[in-house]
Amino acid sequence: MCTNLAKNIATALAKWETMTITSDPLFGMVMENKEICLELINRALPHLKAKKIIQLVTQKDINVVAARRVRYDVYVRDEHGNIIVIEMQVADKQNLPYRLRYYQEQIDHGVLLPGKNYQDLSDHPTYVIMFCDFDYYGRGWARYTFENTCLRDSTLKLGDQRTVVVFNALAKEFAQDEEPIKTFLALMRNQVDNRSKFITKIQNEIVRVKQDPERRRGFMKFELELMDARREGIEKGETKGIYALIHTLRDLGIDEAVIKQKVMSNFNLSDADATKYLQN
């Protein structure tokens, strides 16, 4: 037992030490630095010209009755009331547009309180920024920007003030207004530009985060509980083990999409079978 525990601790610690900016936990911790987060937003959305972050929450939960839980990597509100959600996506699960659709809807649930007028949403334009280490749309562009537009006349906008921006870390060519984000996309591929003050800030923050004993302990606790859930699953048999893993991850507040992926990979289940277990 002691040998297993020591092995698990060593495994969790190694994972902590080797995490990069594309790892959800580390990305969120680095973005807790408002100066870095604000600069990333302005590089991603240069027209926004945000000067101040009024609210910043990482791993923000949005819970809606009769709906699945959403946990945003980074949730920001600036001085103009703009709401910016930033996500790091390292696995192409072939569902990006639908994930973005759901995210947009849940943002409004958190803004429009019961009894309020729909017009109140006009005070809070929303932006969902998705940093991907894959090119979902296959055009080779560094940035894909989407707004609701009339099919008959592309100059006619719906005017709902919702914008989705998807970045492709694999891009090779950049438009002039995409140059500011170029070094960050390179960092996602572990290519560090030491000439960039912004990237140096991020790298220094990564070092500071990894040296923080409280953050390390929190991460280790989560990883060890996850390993215990897997071990319990093996001991109890596959079916009970699957449910044990699901309950443990839900208790830890993990996003349902992540839970599904963990169940599929740990028990070699199909997407349909994993969905059945989650629904039960």
C-alpha positions as CSV (number, residue, x, y, z in Angstrom):
1,M,0.0,0.0,0.0
2,C,2.8,2.4,1.0
3,T,4.6,1.6,-2.2
4,N,1.5,2.3,-4.3
5,L,1.0,5.6,-2.5
6,A,4.6,6.7,-3.0
7,K,4.3,5.7,-6.7
8,N,1.1,7.7,-7.1
9,I,2.6,10.8,-5.4
10,A,5.6,10.6,-7.7
11,T,3.4,10.3,-10.7
12,A,1.3,13.3,-9.6
13,L,4.3,15.4,-8.8
14,A,5.9,14.6,-12.2
15,K,2.7,15.7,-13.9
16,W,2.7,18.9,-11.9
17,E,6.3,19.6,-12.9
18,T,5.8,18.9,-16.6
19,M,2.6,20.9,-17.1
20,T,2.7,23.6,-19.8
21,I,0.5,26.5,-20.6
22,T,-1.9,24.2,-22.5
23,S,-2.7,22.3,-19.3
24,D,-6.1,23.5,-18.0
25,P,-5.0,23.8,-14.3
26,L,-1.8,25.7,-15.1
27,F,-3.4,27.9,-17.7
28,G,-6.1,29.0,-15.2
29,M,-3.5,29.6,-12.4
30,V,-1.4,31.8,-14.7
31,M,-4.4,33.8,-15.9
32,E,-5.2,34.7,-12.3
33,N,-2.5,37.2,-12.8
34,K,-4.6,40.1,-14.0
35,E,-1.8,41.9,-15.8
36,I,-1.1,38.8,-17.9
37,C,-4.8,38.0,-18.5
38,L,-5.5,41.6,-19.6
39,E,-2.6,41.6,-22.1
40,L,-3.7,38.2,-23.5
41,I,-7.3,39.5,-24.0
42,N,-6.0,42.7,-25.8
43,R,-3.7,40.6,-28.0
44,A,-6.6,38.3,-28.9
45,L,-9.2,41.1,-29.3
46,P,-7.1,44.2,-30.2
47,H,-10.2,46.2,-31.0
48,L,-11.5,45.8,-27.5
49,K,-8.8,48.0,-25.9
50,A,-9.7,46.8,-22.4
51,K,-8.0,48.9,-19.7
52,K,-9.1,47.1,-16.5
53,I,-10.4,43.8,-15.3
54,I,-13.3,44.3,-13.0
55,Q,-14.0,40.6,-12.3
56,L,-11.7,37.6,-12.9
57,V,-12.6,34.0,-12.0
58,T,-10.8,30.9,-13.1
59,Q,-12.5,27.5,-13.3
60,K,-15.8,29.4,-12.9
61,D,-18.9,27.1,-12.5
62,I,-22.2,28.0,-14.2
63,N,-25.0,25.8,-12.9
64,V,-28.4,26.0,-14.5
65,V,-31.4,23.9,-13.4
66,A,-32.0,20.9,-15.7
67,A,-28.8,21.6,-17.6
68,R,-25.3,20.2,-17.6
69,R,-22.6,22.0,-15.6
70,V,-20.3,24.4,-17.4
71,R,-16.9,25.3,-16.0
72,Y,-15.0,28.0,-17.8
73,D,-11.2,28.1,-17.7
74,V,-11.2,31.9,-17.4
75,Y,-14.2,34.3,-16.9
76,V,-13.5,38.0,-17.2
77,R,-15.6,41.2,-17.0
78,D,-13.8,44.4,-18.1
79,E,-14.6,48.1,-17.3
80,H,-17.0,48.4,-20.2
81,G,-19.1,45.4,-19.1
82,N,-17.8,43.1,-21.8
83,I,-17.7,39.5,-20.7
84,I,-14.8,37.5,-22.0
85,V,-14.5,33.7,-21.5
86,I,-11.2,32.1,-22.4
87,E,-10.8,28.4,-22.9
88,M,-7.8,26.2,-23.7
89,Q,-8.7,23.2,-25.9
90,V,-6.0,20.6,-26.6
91,A,-8.0,17.7,-27.9
92,D,-10.2,17.8,-31.0
93,K,-13.4,16.1,-29.9
94,Q,-15.2,17.0,-33.1
95,N,-17.8,19.0,-31.2
96,L,-16.2,22.5,-31.0
97,P,-19.1,24.5,-32.6
98,Y,-21.7,22.9,-30.3
99,R,-19.5,23.4,-27.2
100,L,-19.2,27.1,-28.2
101,R,-22.9,27.3,-28.7
102,Y,-23.6,26.0,-25.2
103,Y,-21.0,28.2,-23.7
104,Q,-22.6,31.3,-25.2
105,E,-26.0,30.4,-23.9
106,Q,-24.7,29.8,-20.3
107,I,-23.0,33.1,-20.2
108,D,-26.3,34.8,-20.6
109,H,-27.9,32.7,-17.9
110,G,-25.3,34.1,-15.5
111,V,-26.0,37.7,-16.6
112,L,-29.8,38.0,-17.0
113,L,-31.3,37.7,-13.6
114,P,-35.0,36.6,-13.2
115,G,-37.4,39.5,-13.9
116,K,-34.9,41.5,-15.8
117,N,-35.4,42.8,-19.3
118,Y,-33.7,41.2,-22.3
119,Q,-32.4,44.6,-23.2
120,D,-30.1,44.4,-20.1
121,L,-27.9,42.0,-22.1
122,S,-26.9,44.9,-24.3
123,D,-24.7,46.1,-21.4
124,H,-22.7,42.9,-21.6
125,P,-21.3,42.0,-25.1
126,T,-19.9,38.5,-24.9
127,Y,-16.7,37.1,-26.3
128,V,-15.7,33.4,-26.2
129,I,-12.0,32.9,-27.0
130,M,-11.0,29.3,-27.7
131,F,-7.3,28.6,-28.0
132,C,-6.9,25.3,-29.9
133,D,-3.7,23.3,-30.6
134,F,-5.5,22.0,-33.8
135,D,-7.0,23.6,-36.8
136,Y,-10.7,22.7,-36.5
137,Y,-11.9,24.6,-39.6
138,G,-8.9,23.5,-41.8
139,R,-8.3,26.9,-43.5
140,G,-4.8,27.4,-41.9
141,W,-5.9,30.7,-40.4
142,A,-4.5,31.8,-37.1
143,R,-7.8,33.3,-36.0
144,Y,-11.4,32.5,-36.9
145,T,-14.0,35.1,-35.9
146,F,-17.7,34.4,-35.9
147,E,-20.8,36.6,-35.4
148,N,-24.4,36.1,-36.4
149,T,-24.9,37.4,-39.9
150,C,-27.8,37.5,-42.4
151,L,-27.4,34.8,-45.1
152,R,-29.0,37.1,-47.7
153,D,-26.9,40.1,-47.0
154,S,-23.6,39.5,-45.1
155,T,-23.4,43.2,-44.2
156,L,-26.5,42.8,-42.1
157,K,-25.7,41.7,-38.6
158,L,-28.1,40.2,-36.1
159,G,-26.7,42.6,-33.5
160,D,-26.8,40.3,-30.5
161,Q,-23.3,41.4,-29.5
162,R,-22.0,37.8,-29.3
163,T,-18.6,37.0,-30.8
164,V,-16.7,33.7,-30.9
165,V,-13.0,33.7,-31.7
166,V,-11.1,30.4,-32.3
167,F,-7.3,30.5,-32.5
168,N,-5.3,27.8,-34.3
169,A,-1.9,27.3,-32.7
170,L,-0.7,25.4,-35.8
171,A,-1.0,28.5,-38.1
172,K,2.0,29.3,-40.2
173,E,0.8,32.7,-41.6
174,F,-0.5,35.7,-39.7
175,A,-2.4,38.8,-40.8
176,Q,-1.1,42.1,-39.4
177,D,-3.6,42.3,-36.6
178,E,-2.8,38.7,-35.6
179,E,0.9,39.4,-35.0
180,P,0.4,40.3,-31.3
181,I,-1.0,36.8,-30.5
182,K,1.7,34.9,-32.6
183,T,4.1,34.4,-29.7
184,F,1.4,33.0,-27.5
185,L,0.3,30.5,-30.1
186,A,4.0,29.5,-30.5
187,L,4.2,29.0,-26.7
188,M,1.3,26.6,-26.9
189,R,3.6,24.5,-29.1
190,N,6.4,24.8,-26.5
191,Q,8.3,27.3,-28.7
192,V,9.4,30.1,-26.3
193,D,10.3,33.5,-27.8
194,N,12.7,34.9,-25.2
195,R,12.7,38.3,-27.0
196,S,9.0,38.8,-26.1
197,K,8.4,40.5,-22.7
198,F,4.9,39.1,-22.7
199,I,6.1,35.5,-23.0
200,T,8.8,36.1,-20.4
201,K,6.1,37.3,-18.0
202,I,4.1,34.1,-18.6
203,Q,7.2,31.9,-18.2
204,N,8.1,33.7,-14.9
205,E,4.5,33.2,-13.7
206,I,4.6,29.5,-14.5
207,V,7.7,29.2,-12.4
208,R,6.1,31.1,-9.6
209,V,2.9,29.0,-9.7
210,K,4.8,25.7,-9.7
211,Q,6.8,26.8,-6.7
212,D,3.7,27.7,-4.7
213,P,3.2,25.0,-2.1
214,E,-0.5,25.6,-1.7
215,R,-1.2,25.3,-5.4
216,R,0.9,22.2,-5.6
217,R,-0.9,20.6,-2.7
218,G,-4.3,21.3,-4.2
219,F,-3.3,19.8,-7.5
220,M,-1.7,16.7,-5.8
221,K,-4.9,16.2,-3.7
222,F,-7.0,16.2,-6.9
223,E,-4.7,13.8,-8.7
224,L,-4.4,11.4,-5.8
225,E,-8.2,11.3,-5.3
226,L,-8.6,10.6,-9.1
227,M,-6.1,7.7,-8.8
228,D,-7.9,6.3,-5.8
229,A,-11.2,6.4,-7.7
230,R,-9.6,4.4,-10.6
231,R,-8.1,1.9,-8.1
232,E,-11.5,1.5,-6.4
233,G,-13.1,0.9,-9.8
234,I,-10.7,-1.9,-10.5
235,E,-11.3,-3.5,-7.1
236,K,-15.1,-3.2,-7.3
237,G,-15.4,-4.4,-10.9
238,E,-16.0,-2.5,-14.1
239,T,-19.6,-1.3,-13.7
240,K,-19.2,-0.2,-10.1
241,G,-15.8,1.2,-10.9
242,I,-17.3,3.4,-13.7
243,Y,-19.9,4.8,-11.3
244,A,-17.3,5.3,-8.6
245,L,-15.1,7.3,-11.0
246,I,-18.1,9.4,-12.2
247,H,-19.2,10.2,-8.7
248,T,-15.7,11.1,-7.6
249,L,-15.1,13.5,-10.5
250,R,-18.5,15.1,-10.0
251,D,-17.7,15.7,-6.4
252,L,-14.5,17.4,-7.5
253,G,-16.6,19.7,-9.7
254,I,-15.1,18.4,-13.0
255,D,-16.8,19.3,-16.3
256,E,-19.1,16.6,-17.6
257,A,-17.3,16.5,-21.0
258,V,-14.0,15.9,-19.2
259,I,-15.6,13.2,-17.0
260,K,-16.9,11.5,-20.1
261,Q,-13.5,11.5,-21.7
262,K,-11.9,10.0,-18.5
263,V,-14.5,7.3,-18.4
264,M,-14.0,6.4,-22.0
265,S,-10.2,6.3,-21.7
266,N,-10.0,4.5,-18.4
267,F,-12.6,1.8,-19.2
268,N,-12.2,1.6,-23.0
269,L,-15.8,2.6,-23.6
270,S,-17.5,4.0,-26.7
271,D,-19.0,7.5,-26.7
272,A,-22.5,6.0,-26.6
273,D,-21.7,3.6,-23.7
274,A,-20.1,6.4,-21.7
275,T,-23.1,8.6,-22.2
276,K,-25.4,5.9,-20.8
277,Y,-23.3,5.6,-17.6
278,L,-23.3,9.4,-17.2
279,Q,-27.1,9.6,-17.7
280,N,-27.7,6.8,-15.1
